[in-house]
Each structure stands twice: as structure tokens, then as C-alpha cells.
Amino acid sequence: MSNLNGKTAVVTGAASGIGKEIALELAKAGAAVAIADLNQDGANAVAEEIKRAGGKAIGVAMDVTNEDAVNSGIDKVAETFGSVDILVSNAGIQIVNPIENYAFADWK
């Protein structure tokens, strides 16, 4: 990965799995990373892991299906790091319904 010193990244769904690994790689490349997840404790744990390795990170509670929660989380990132340069939209959103009950808007 390129040198990302001075850049800020937000990774959604980053308390575990692929999102966590992406966040760790971004931090290794020098980015300050916001670990955004529904699981605040998990997000904080990943942020602490990054900080122990010498990186910059914060955990941010974020439900990506809630616009107010997203705005609040991004405000926290901006207050902490100044700006957002990279967004990794990794959080999985699942709408579970029988096929005949799906609204057309859900297919978009």
C-alpha cells in the first residue's frame, strides 16, 4: 500500500473481519484510521491495537443505516483528525425478506 501519512481513513464495519484487516493495513501505511462499527467495544479494541503498534486511531459508534449516527460519527472523526480523505464502505447491510416481499427500492 502507498504511503498514507497525513491522510485520514474511515472504515465502516471495522471491528472485525475484513473491515478490521483493511483498517490495520491503512494504519500500517500511515493513515489515521476511524474504526466505525455498531460494536463500540470492538471498534475501541481495534483502535487500541493500532495505537499500540504506533498508529493513530479512534473507535466510532456508527450504524450506517442511520443518517444521524453517520453524521455524528463523521463529526467525531473531523474533530479528532481534521478531515476525511479515504472512506471504505465495508459494513454489511442485509434486508431479509421472501423475494415476493422486496420493494423495488431495495433492489437499487
BELJO-V570697 format. One record per backbone hydrogen bond with DSSP energy under -0.5 kcal/mol. NH is the residue of the N-H (numbers start at 1). CO is the residue of the C=O. Records with the same first field share a line. If there is no record, write none. Layout:
# BELJO-V570697
NH->CO  CO
This chain:
# BELJO-V570697
4->2  29
6->30
7->4
9->32
10->86
11->34
12->10  88
13->36
14->11  36
19->16
20->16
21->17
22->18
23->19
24->20
25->21
26->22
27->23
28->24
29->25
30->27
31->26
32->7
33->56
34->9
35->33  58
36->11  34
37->35  60
40->38
43->39
44->40
45->41
46->42
47->43
48->44
49->45
50->46
51->47
52->48
53->49
54->51
55->50
58->33
60->35
62->37
64->62
66->63
67->65
70->66
71->67
72->68
73->69
74->70
75->71
76->72
77->73
78->74
79->75
80->76
81->77
82->77  78
85->8
86->8
88->10
89->87
90->88
96->94
97->95
101->98
102->99
106->103
107->103  104
108->104  105
